[in-house]
């Protein structure tokens, strides 16, 4: 069984200084924290905040390619956790064919937010790694952690990562 998830927020892990993507199920019973790379966090944040980028980023390029080929992203599913690594699948439809593509959750979610596709997590995975959501935990994610992530993103300049060919 799968549960639909929503992005609750992006935070910066205080100890590791690694971006943390926080998903919450639609019933608000489970929270799923996923540590992701800085570039993936920026890519997700740019889309969520509707920041206009003059040239397509990698996730935009992949979605544009899929669209040009007539494929659509139906959903993404965070499937499991093995040896500390999360796994996900991107579910595509092309003509009458369905495809499941192995992916890192951060890349799958970056595509899902662009394609406005639903995000799901395996319920067994949630029961394995999630904790019951409480109001006290919500305050920590909304206030302390998200403010640090916002500060980091405000200092980030995408032009610093551009290169010319």
C-alpha positions in Angstrom: 0.0 0.0 0.0 1.2 3.5 -0.8 0.4 6.8 0.9 0.4 10.1 -0.9 2.9 12.6 0.4 3.3 16.3 0.3 6.4 18.4 0.6 6.3 19.8 4.1 9.5 21.8 3.8 13.2 22.0 3.3 15.6 22.4 6.3 19.2 22.2 7.0 20.3 19.4 9.3 22.1 21.2 12.2 24.7 18.4 12.8 25.6 17.5 9.2 24.7 20.8 7.5 23.1 18.7 4.8 19.8 19.8 3.3 16.8 17.8 4.6 13.6 17.4 2.5 10.7 16.8 4.8 7.6 14.9 3.4 4.4 14.5 5.2 1.5 12.2 4.3 -1.8 13.8 3.4 -3.4 12.5 6.6 -0.6 14.2 8.6 0.2 11.0 10.5 3.7 10.3 9.1 6.7 12.4 8.4 9.5 11.2 6.2 12.8 13.1 6.3 15.2 12.6 3.4 18.7 14.0 3.4 19.5 15.3 -0.1 22.2 17.2 -2.0 22.4 20.9 -2.1 21.8 21.2 -5.8 18.7 19.0 -5.6 17.4 21.0 -2.7 18.0 24.2 -4.8 16.2 22.6 -7.8 13.2 21.7 -5.7 13.1 25.0 -3.9 13.3 27.0 -7.2 10.2 25.2 -8.5 8.3 25.4 -5.2 9.0 29.1 -5.0 8.3 29.7 -8.6 11.6 31.3 -9.3 12.1 32.1 -13.0 15.4 30.7 -14.4 16.5 31.9 -17.8 17.8 28.5 -18.9 16.6 25.1 -18.1 18.3 23.3 -15.2 18.9 19.5 -15.4 15.5 18.5 -14.1 13.8 21.0 -16.5 15.8 19.5 -19.3 14.8 16.0 -18.5 11.1 16.9 -18.2 11.3 18.9 -21.4 12.8 15.8 -23.1 10.1 13.5 -21.8 7.4 15.9 -22.9 8.9 16.3 -26.4 8.9 12.5 -26.7 5.3 12.3 -25.6 5.9 10.7 -22.2 4.3 11.9 -19.0 5.3 11.4 -15.4 2.3 9.7 -13.7 3.7 9.6 -10.2 6.8 9.0 -8.2 7.1 6.4 -5.4 9.7 6.3 -2.6 10.0 2.6 -2.3 12.5 1.5 0.3 15.5 2.2 2.5 18.6 0.0 2.1 21.7 0.5 4.0 20.9 4.1 4.8 19.9 5.0 1.2 16.4 5.7 0.0 15.2 4.4 -3.4 12.5 5.8 -5.6 10.8 5.1 -8.9 9.5 7.4 -11.5 6.4 6.1 -13.2 6.1 7.2 -16.8 3.5 6.7 -19.4 4.3 6.7 -23.1 1.5 5.9 -25.6 0.0 2.9 -23.9 3.1 1.7 -22.2 4.0 2.2 -18.5 7.6 2.4 -17.4 9.2 2.5 -13.9 12.6 4.2 -13.8 14.9 3.8 -10.8 15.8 7.1 -9.3 17.1 8.9 -6.2 14.2 10.4 -4.3 15.6 13.9 -4.6 15.7 13.7 -8.4 12.3 12.1 -8.6 10.7 14.7 -6.4 12.4 17.5 -8.4 10.7 16.1 -11.5 7.4 15.6 -9.7 7.1 19.2 -8.6 7.8 20.4 -12.1 5.4 18.0 -13.7 2.8 18.5 -10.9 2.8 14.7 -10.4 1.8 13.1 -7.1 4.4 11.8 -4.7 3.8 8.5 -2.9 5.7 6.5 -0.3 5.5 2.8 0.5 3.5 2.5 3.7 5.9 -0.2 5.0 8.8 2.2 4.5 6.9 4.9 6.4 6.3 2.5 9.3 9.9 1.5 9.2 11.5 5.0 9.3 8.8 7.5 10.1 7.6 8.7 13.4 4.1 9.8 14.4 3.6 13.5 13.6 3.0 15.8 16.5 2.5 19.5 16.9 5.8 19.9 18.8 7.7 18.4 15.8 5.8 20.6 13.4 7.0 23.7 15.2 10.6 22.6 15.0 10.4 22.0 11.2 8.6 25.2 10.5 10.6 27.6 12.7 14.2 26.7 13.6 15.2 24.4 10.7 13.4 26.1 7.8 14.8 29.6 8.8 18.3 28.2 8.5 17.6 26.7 5.1 15.9 29.9 3.9 19.0 31.9 5.0 21.3 29.4 3.0 19.1 29.7 -0.1 19.1 33.5 0.1 22.9 33.6 0.1 23.0 31.1 -2.8 23.7 32.7 -6.2 23.0 30.4 -9.2 25.3 32.6 -11.4 28.3 31.3 -9.3 27.6 27.8 -10.8 27.2 28.8 -14.5 29.9 28.0 -17.0 30.4 29.0 -20.6 31.0 26.7 -23.5 
